[in-house]
Amino acid sequence: MRIKICGITQPEQSIAIASLGATALGFICVPTSPRYVTTAQIQAAVAPLSANIDKIGVFANASIPEISQVVVEAGLTGVQLHGDESPEFCYQLRQALPQVEIIKALRIRFLGDLDTALTYINSIDTLLLDAYHPQQLGGTGKTLDWEMLQQFSPSCPWFLAGGLTPDNIVAALSQVNPSGIDLSSGVENAPGDKNLDKVALLFQRLGDG
Ligand SMILES: O=C(O)c1ccccc1NCC(=O)[C@H](O)[C@H](O)COP(=O)(O)O
């Protein structure tokens, strides 16, 4: 299973988290986020990482030229779209960046939002289901209704996100069967400052579970 730790801001934490077993690291390119990092900061954080670690930039309602510039300059392998991007926008981005994994994040509030998620399948590589929050786009610590996701089985890979922690990950995965998991605030001391003990505990619980 893919394990993505998102909202990393410090180069030394990216190396440590990859060594603990993360398969993907996420960098927030949304200027209003407390976890925002510049292209230069992402460059510094991804440079020491091995090629098998996915390096994902998280954007919200950015333009294709803006996204492409960060991808190329920072050396990202994937883009996560966390705003109101349409399937058409995702498709155009995929044409512009054919070697880059396109992940569309959807904030799920109602059962019908899962149908909306399925409308993206031909335009993206991977889906990510996150919790809905009225004011914040992501990194909220709010959990999804896992029961609602029990029948969710798209024809593309998908990440479960939203309020996952070392303490609830086993319960979440006993109900839901995603291709990957994504965590941010559940393994943090403060926004952007990851707690390496919590990350280690996460991998321990996943190993035991
Ligand atoms: O994390 C942020 O600050 C953020 C800001 C704007 C858009 C997206 C953002 N995060 C996206 C992520 O992929 C988070 O990992 C995801 O929302 C889960 O967060 P959490 O509930 O804290 O585990």
The ligand as a MOL file (V3000), in Angstrom:
LIG
                    3D

  0  0  0     0  0            999 V3000
M  V30 BEGIN CTAB
M  V30 COUNTS 23 23 0 0 0
M  V30 BEGIN ATOM
M  V30 1 O -2.4210 20.5870 4.4230 0
M  V30 2 C -2.7420 21.7200 4.0520 0
M  V30 3 O -2.4530 22.7280 4.6980 0
M  V30 4 C -3.4920 21.8810 2.7570 0
M  V30 5 C -3.8480 23.1660 2.3670 0
M  V30 6 C -4.5390 23.3680 1.1880 0
M  V30 7 C -4.8730 22.2970 0.3830 0
M  V30 8 C -4.5140 21.0010 0.7690 0
M  V30 9 C -3.8350 20.7760 1.9480 0
M  V30 10 N -3.4990 19.4830 2.3550 0
M  V30 11 C -3.7880 18.3670 1.5370 0
M  V30 12 C -3.4430 17.0050 2.0160 0
M  V30 13 O -3.1440 16.1590 1.1800 0
M  V30 14 C -3.6040 16.5760 3.4420 0
M  V30 15 O -2.6950 15.5590 3.6670 0
M  V30 16 C -5.0330 16.0420 3.6020 0
M  V30 17 O -5.9280 17.1160 3.5500 0
M  V30 18 C -5.2300 15.2970 4.9340 0
M  V30 19 O -4.9520 16.1450 6.0090 0
M  V30 20 P -5.2060 15.6440 7.5170 0
M  V30 21 O -6.6730 15.5740 7.7410 0
M  V30 22 O -4.5500 16.6870 8.3640 0
M  V30 23 O -4.5230 14.3180 7.6670 0
M  V30 END ATOM
M  V30 BEGIN BOND
M  V30 1 2 1 2
M  V30 2 1 2 3
M  V30 3 1 2 4
M  V30 4 1 4 5
M  V30 5 2 4 9
M  V30 6 2 5 6
M  V30 7 1 6 7
M  V30 8 2 7 8
M  V30 9 1 8 9
M  V30 10 1 9 10
M  V30 11 1 10 11
M  V30 12 1 11 12
M  V30 13 2 12 13
M  V30 14 1 12 14
M  V30 15 1 14 15
M  V30 16 1 14 16
M  V30 17 1 16 17
M  V30 18 1 16 18
M  V30 19 1 18 19
M  V30 20 1 19 20
M  V30 21 2 20 21
M  V30 22 1 20 22
M  V30 23 1 20 23
M  V30 END BOND
M  V30 END CTAB
M  END
